[in-house]
Amino acid sequence: MSKSKFIIDKFAKIFEQGLVSYNDLSNEILSILRSKRDEIIFKMKITSKEETSILAKRIEALEKKIKKLERNKNKKKTKVAKKS
């Protein structure tokens, strides 16, 4: 209820200030929604797209290193039996 009251209060404030033009009204609504979205994202501690792509690249690099180390480990385990 408090969230809807907040939005209604924002709309009332917009109309009180005399923002009649559609562009001004839509820009104001979008800015209110963006600020709310940013607050929610901040509270949820969600990463940005850049951070996510950087982490994905780091994970790929680590997976390649792991595969390379596993191959080297498998090659070293293979031993040839000596003839007596």
N, C-alpha and C positions, 0 to 999 in steps of 0.2 A: 504494500500500500504506500509506503514511504517513497519508493522509487517512482511510482506513477504520480504521486503528489509532486515530486521534484520536477518531473517532465511537464506537468500541467502548470506549475509555477513558472517554469521557463517560458512556456508558450504565452502565458499571461503577461510576463515581463516584455516579451517581444511586441505584443500588440499595444501595450501601454506606451512603448517608446515610439510607436507610429511607423513601424516597419511594414509598409503596405505592399511594396513591390514584391513580386513573386521571387525574383532572384535573391533579394536580400533575405527573404523569409527562408528559402530553401538553403541558402548558405549558412544561415544561423542554425537551422535544424541539423544540418550535416555536421557542423562544428560541435554541437551539443552531443550528438551521437558518437562522434569520434572520440571526444573526451571521455565519455562513459566507457567506450570500448577499450581505450588505453588504460583506464582505471582497472577494468576487469582483467585485462591481460597482465598488468603489473601485479595484481593480487594473486593470479594463478601462476605467476613466474614462468610464463611461456617464452620460449626463445624466438628471436626474430628469424626471418628467412636467411639472412646472411650467416648468422650463427649456425643455423641448421645445415646449410650447405658446407660450411667450413668443417663442422663435425663429421659430416658424411664423407668428405674427402679424406680426413684423418683416419677414419675407420677403414676406408678402402686401402689406404697405404699400409695400415697395420695388418690387414688381412693378407696383403701381398707378401709382407715380410714373414708372416707366420707360415704361409705356404712354402716360401723359399727355404725357411729353416727346416720345415718338415721334410722337404725333398733332400736337403743335405744330410739330415739325420738318417733317413732311409738308405741313402747311398753308403754311409759309413757303417751301418749295421750289417751289410752284406759282406760276408767273408768267404774267401775261397779256401777250400779244404786242402791241406798240404799232403802231398804224396810221400810215403815213407820208403 
